[in-house]
Amino acid sequence: MAEDFFEQAYAGTPPWEIGRPQPEFIRLATAGEIKGDVLDVGCGTGENALYLAGLGHLVWGVDAAPTAIEKARHKAEEREIPATFLVKDALNLRQIGRTFDTVIDSGLFHVLSDEERPCFVRNIADVMKEGALYFMLCFSEREHGAYGPRRVTQDEIRTTFGEGWRIHYIRSASFANRMSDDGAKAWLSSIEKLSK
C-alpha cells in the first residue's frame, strides 16, 4: 500500500524532503499568488506549510503518513510557527470540516492512480472556497529516466480538471530534490475552483 511506502520513507529522509520549502512555492508567495487561509495537501514534514505560516497565512497541513505529521508538528513547535498538522487521507478531506482560499500540492498528484484522481479532485473541491486556487507541483513527462513517481502530461492535468475548474496556467517548473542539483522537470499549475 502507498501509505506503508510513505510511512517507511519518512522513517528516514526521502529524496523529496529537502529541508526547506520548494522554490516554486517561494516564488508563488513572493508574487502574491498565495492568498488567505492555506491547506497543504500531502504536506510531508511541513516545510512549505511552515514557510507560508511564517508569512502570516493561517495554514493547515495534512498527510497520510503519521511520522511525517509528527515531524511537521515538531518543526512547528521548535520554530514557534503556528500551523495545524493532521493525519488525513487526501481522498477523504471532507473530515477537515472547513474551507480554504488556497490549496497547495507539492508532489501528491503525481502519486495518485488514474482511479484516485477524480476522488481527489472532488475532495479538494470540498475544502476550497469558491474562487479558491489550487497550486500543483508535479513531475512532468519531460523528466527522463524511470526513477521516482509517474510522469504527468499537461493533457492529463487538463482532463482531470475539467468542468467546475479554470486552469490559469500550466508552466514548466523544477521539483527540487536531494538527488539532483537541478531538480526534476515538473509542471506548476494554477487552477481555480469555479462557482457552482
C-alpha positions as CSV (number, residue, x, y, z in Angstrom):
1,M,0.0,0.0,0.0
2,A,1.1,3.6,-0.7
3,E,0.6,4.6,2.9
4,D,3.1,2.0,4.1
5,F,5.6,3.1,1.5
6,F,5.4,6.7,2.6
7,E,5.4,5.9,6.3
8,Q,8.6,3.8,5.8
9,A,10.1,6.6,3.7
10,Y,9.5,9.2,6.4
11,A,11.3,7.0,9.0
12,G,14.4,8.3,7.2
13,T,14.8,11.2,4.8
14,P,13.1,10.6,1.5
15,P,14.6,12.3,-1.6
16,W,11.8,14.8,-1.9
17,E,12.5,16.1,1.6
18,I,15.0,19.0,1.1
19,G,14.8,20.7,4.5
20,R,13.4,23.9,3.1
21,P,10.3,24.9,1.1
22,Q,10.2,24.2,-2.6
23,P,11.5,27.2,-4.6
24,E,8.4,27.2,-6.8
25,F,6.2,27.9,-3.7
26,I,8.5,30.7,-2.5
27,R,8.1,32.3,-6.0
28,L,4.3,32.0,-5.8
29,A,4.3,33.6,-2.4
30,T,6.7,36.4,-3.4
31,A,4.5,37.1,-6.4
32,G,1.4,37.4,-4.2
33,E,-0.4,34.4,-5.7
34,I,-0.8,32.6,-2.4
35,K,-3.8,34.2,-0.6
36,G,-5.7,33.8,2.6
37,D,-6.0,30.5,4.5
38,V,-3.9,27.7,3.1
39,L,-4.2,23.9,3.0
40,D,-1.1,22.0,2.2
41,V,-2.3,18.6,1.0
42,G,0.3,15.9,1.2
43,C,2.4,18.2,3.4
44,G,5.1,15.8,4.3
45,T,7.2,17.2,7.1
46,G,5.8,20.6,6.6
47,E,8.4,22.8,5.1
48,N,6.1,24.5,2.6
49,A,3.3,24.9,5.2
50,L,5.7,26.4,7.8
51,Y,7.1,28.8,5.2
52,L,3.7,30.1,4.4
53,A,2.6,30.2,8.1
54,G,5.7,32.2,8.8
55,L,4.5,34.8,6.2
56,G,1.3,35.2,8.2
57,H,-1.1,32.8,6.5
58,L,-3.3,30.5,8.6
59,V,-2.0,27.1,7.4
60,W,-3.2,23.6,7.8
61,G,-1.1,20.6,6.5
62,V,-2.4,17.1,6.0
63,D,-0.6,13.9,5.2
64,A,-1.5,10.2,5.5
65,A,1.9,9.3,7.0
66,P,1.8,9.7,10.8
67,T,5.6,10.0,11.0
68,A,5.6,12.9,8.6
69,I,3.0,14.8,10.6
70,E,4.9,14.1,13.8
71,K,8.0,15.6,12.3
72,A,6.0,18.6,11.0
73,R,4.5,19.3,14.4
74,H,7.9,19.1,16.0
75,K,9.3,21.6,13.5
76,A,6.4,24.0,14.1
77,E,6.9,23.8,17.9
78,E,10.7,24.2,17.6
79,R,10.4,27.2,15.2
80,E,7.5,28.7,17.2
81,I,5.4,28.9,14.0
82,P,1.6,28.4,14.4
83,A,0.4,25.8,12.0
84,T,-2.0,22.9,12.2
85,F,-0.9,19.5,11.1
86,L,-3.3,16.5,10.8
87,V,-3.0,12.9,9.8
88,K,-5.6,12.7,7.0
89,D,-6.0,10.8,3.7
90,A,-6.1,13.2,0.7
91,L,-9.1,11.1,-0.6
92,N,-11.1,11.9,2.5
93,L,-10.6,15.7,3.1
94,R,-14.2,16.4,4.0
95,Q,-13.4,15.4,7.5
96,I,-11.4,18.6,8.0
97,G,-14.7,20.5,8.2
98,R,-13.6,23.8,6.9
99,T,-12.6,25.5,3.6
100,F,-9.6,27.4,2.4
101,D,-8.6,30.2,0.0
102,T,-5.6,28.3,-1.4
103,V,-4.6,24.7,-1.6
104,I,-1.0,23.7,-2.4
105,D,0.2,20.3,-3.6
106,S,3.9,19.6,-3.7
107,G,4.2,16.1,-5.2
108,L,0.9,14.4,-4.2
109,F,-1.0,14.5,-7.5
110,H,1.7,12.5,-9.3
111,V,1.5,9.5,-7.0
112,L,-2.3,9.1,-7.4
113,S,-3.6,6.4,-9.7
114,D,-6.0,7.2,-12.6
115,E,-8.8,5.8,-10.4
116,E,-7.9,8.0,-7.5
117,R,-7.7,11.3,-9.4
118,P,-11.4,12.0,-9.7
119,C,-11.9,11.3,-6.0
120,F,-9.0,13.6,-5.1
121,V,-10.4,16.4,-7.2
122,R,-13.9,16.1,-5.5
123,N,-12.2,16.2,-2.1
124,I,-10.1,19.3,-2.7
125,A,-13.2,21.0,-4.2
126,D,-15.0,20.2,-0.9
127,V,-12.4,22.1,1.1
128,M,-12.0,25.1,-1.3
129,K,-14.0,28.3,-1.2
130,E,-15.5,29.4,-4.5
131,G,-12.8,31.2,-6.4
132,A,-10.0,29.5,-4.4
133,L,-6.8,28.5,-6.1
134,Y,-5.1,25.1,-6.2
135,F,-1.4,25.2,-7.0
136,M,0.1,21.8,-8.0
137,L,3.7,20.9,-8.5
138,C,4.1,17.5,-10.1
139,F,6.7,15.6,-12.2
140,S,6.5,16.2,-15.9
141,E,6.8,13.7,-18.7
142,R,9.8,15.7,-19.8
143,E,11.8,14.2,-16.8
144,H,14.0,11.4,-18.2
145,G,14.5,8.0,-16.6
146,A,12.2,5.8,-14.7
147,Y,13.3,6.6,-11.1
148,G,10.7,8.4,-8.9
149,P,6.9,8.9,-9.4
150,R,5.0,8.6,-12.6
151,R,5.2,11.5,-15.0
152,V,2.2,13.7,-15.7
153,T,1.3,15.4,-19.0
154,Q,-0.4,18.7,-19.5
155,D,-3.3,16.9,-21.2
156,E,-3.8,14.7,-18.1
157,I,-4.0,17.8,-15.9
158,R,-6.5,19.4,-18.3
159,T,-8.6,16.3,-18.5
160,T,-8.6,15.8,-14.7
161,F,-9.6,19.5,-14.0
162,G,-12.4,20.0,-16.5
163,E,-15.9,21.0,-15.6
164,G,-16.1,23.3,-12.5
165,W,-12.4,24.4,-12.8
166,R,-10.5,27.0,-14.7
167,I,-6.8,26.4,-15.5
168,H,-4.9,29.7,-15.4
169,Y,-1.6,28.2,-16.4
170,I,0.5,25.0,-16.5
171,R,4.1,26.1,-16.8
172,S,7.5,24.4,-16.8
173,A,9.0,24.2,-13.3
174,S,11.6,22.4,-11.3
175,F,10.9,20.0,-8.5
176,A,13.9,20.4,-6.0
177,N,15.1,17.1,-4.5
178,R,18.2,15.6,-2.9
179,M,19.1,13.5,-5.9
180,S,19.9,16.3,-8.4
181,D,21.2,19.9,-8.1
182,D,18.9,21.0,-11.0
183,G,15.9,19.2,-9.6
184,A,13.4,17.2,-11.7
185,K,11.4,18.6,-14.6
186,A,7.9,19.5,-13.4
187,W,4.7,21.3,-14.1
188,L,3.4,24.0,-11.9
189,S,-0.3,24.5,-12.3
190,S,-2.7,27.3,-11.1
191,I,-6.2,26.0,-11.1
192,E,-9.3,27.9,-9.9
193,K,-12.4,26.4,-8.4
194,L,-15.4,28.0,-10.2
195,S,-18.7,28.9,-8.5
196,K,-21.5,26.3,-8.9
